[in-house]
Amino acid sequence: MQILIVHAHPEPQSFCSSLARTAAEVLTQQGHSVAVSDLYAQRFDPVSWRSNFTTVKNAEYYKQQQEELYATEQNSFAPELEAEIRKLEAADLLIFSFPLWWFGLPAILKGWVDRAFPMGRVYGGAKLFEGGLGSLRGARAMALMTTGALPVAFSGRGVSPAFTAVMAPIQHGVFWFNGFQPLEPFVAWGAARASDDTRAEYLEKLRARLPGIFDEAPIVLPPFQDFPQWGPDTKKRFRVVLRRKNGPDPERETLLPAERAQMAEFRRTGFVLDEAFTASDAAEWRGFLTVRAGSADEVQEKLATLPLARSLEFEVFEVG
């Protein structure tokens, strides 16, 4: 398989850079062809401007998409940019390696996206989402990243935005928009203050994960066909209230791991959008789900697959 690692950290001795090198080493050892765009080492220019092109469509007024379309027709991208685009076009797996700065990509990596995903050549028309560049090869994409904060900060109850919200511009706006199936990010939390032992554990986890990277089930995001003419979602939203039926379920503790696994699958496939539960030992235990589905019957059918379904009652309300 062809793999492209786009790395964005200014310090070669950083832990972020160590993660990128480890990924390249492991994937090469697995027999894959690995290309690395080390943006700082390349002194990559993140500014998207006329320097992207060797031709000019309109010398009086600069409109990037117009110039990209023209350069696509004329095969006139600047040589250093053409090289990056070709690496992207060949990738079966795209890895963004970066530290999370200001809840987003470092500027140099954002600039790489601005320049290396030109309209006409990479995206546009039918080349979006499930019809995008990555879909032509069944390609996937993963964020390999470090953070300053620990997971609790991004838990949805911490001081930072929820991690899914932070990652949406990358997972949805870059990867899936261009047809790359997003994988679960690999995150080294609090890397700058992590102990040597903790860092070693992260490297081992990365080494253990990468050999099976092409067997992982990707995160499922809504297909473009569910939004005709860029309109609202054709799927509905439902609020589900869960209650425990009277009487103890002797199999509850045994079935809990399978229940959690099924809920994780509901989240991965985009069925469960949000969830909240009272304390597990609450006298009046409740669960609250927001789900995406075509009908209330579909919701009931999916919930019936939960291992603990027989000990639960479900109330389903359409909310939009």
Secondary structure, DSSP 8 states (H G I E B T S, - for coil): -EEEEEE--S-TTSHHHHHHHHHHHHHHHTT-EEEEEETTTTT-----SGGGBSS-S-SSS--HHHHHHHHHHHT-B-HHHHHHHHHHHH-SEEEEEEE-BTTB--HHHHHHHHHHS-BTTTBBTTBSGGGSGGGGTT-EEEEEEE-SS-GGGGSSSSSS--HHHHHHHHIIIIIGGGT-EE---EEETTGGG--HHHHHHHHHHHHHHGGGTTTS-------GGGSGGG-S-SSEEEEEEEEE-SS--TTHHHHHHHHHHHHHHHHHTTSEEEEEE--TT-TT-EEEEEEEES-HHHHHHHHTTSTTGGGEEEEEEE--
